[in-house]
Amino acid sequence: MKKLAPEIYRQRLIIEGFYTIELTPSKLEECLKELSAELGMTIIFGPIVKDLAGAVNPVHKGFECVLIWAESGAAFYTWNKNKFFTIDIYTCKRFDPKLAVKFMKNFLGATEIVSRDVS
């Protein structure tokens, strides 16, 4: 892919896995706030945590979470039935992907986790 606007740094990381903890809106807000601090990101809006998708399609019953950083943001989704999660992190500031993966694994008690840096 041709790199457009090379003067703008961009980093993308996708993390997926299976969680073991009990998820609640407040627990997910805590997760995103702590992830922000861990990565050195500045929260300017959110986190917003909703459980709306399951009303449209029961397969997607879980939580939808978004967070806007001054450095970009994150979108985090969970599926209750499978105890599965995915988080997409996009920033214009360098961060250590291994740190993000380790944090998510520990916070969610992930039994299996995969990640892909798509920068």
NORZIJO-V385056 format. One record per backbone hydrogen bond with DSSP energy under -1.0 kcal/mol. CO is the residue of the C=O (numbers start at 1). NH is the residue of the N-H. E is the energy in kcal/mol with one decimal. If there is no record, write none. Layout:
BEGIN
{{CO	NH	E} {CO	NH	E}}
END
This chain:
BEGIN
{{2	4	-1.0} {5	8	-2.2} {11	91	-2.8} {12	118	-1.8} {13	89	-3.1} {14	116	-2.2} {15	87	-2.7} {16	114	-2.9} {17	85	-2.6} {18	111	-2.0} {24	28	-2.4} {25	29	-2.3} {26	30	-2.2} {27	31	-2.2} {28	32	-2.3} {29	33	-2.3} {30	34	-2.7} {31	35	-2.5} {32	36	-2.0} {33	37	-2.0} {34	38	-2.7} {35	39	-2.2} {36	41	-2.9} {42	70	-2.6} {45	68	-2.7} {48	66	-2.1} {50	64	-2.7} {52	55	-1.3} {53	56	-1.1} {53	57	-2.5} {57	60	-2.3} {58	61	-1.7} {61	80	-2.8} {63	78	-2.2} {64	50	-2.7} {65	76	-2.9} {66	48	-2.6} {67	74	-2.1} {68	44	-2.7} {68	45	-1.6} {69	72	-1.6} {71	92	-2.5} {72	69	-3.9} {73	90	-2.7} {74	67	-1.9} {75	88	-3.0} {76	65	-2.8} {77	86	-2.3} {79	83	-1.2} {79	84	-1.6} {83	19	-2.1} {84	79	-2.6} {85	17	-2.0} {86	77	-3.0} {87	15	-2.5} {88	75	-2.2} {89	13	-2.5} {90	73	-2.7} {91	11	-2.6} {96	100	-1.6} {97	101	-2.5} {98	102	-2.5} {99	103	-2.4} {100	104	-2.5} {101	105	-2.5} {102	106	-2.5} {103	107	-3.1} {104	108	-2.3} {105	110	-2.0} {108	20	-2.5} {108	21	-1.2} {112	18	-1.9} {114	16	-2.7} {116	14	-2.3}}
END
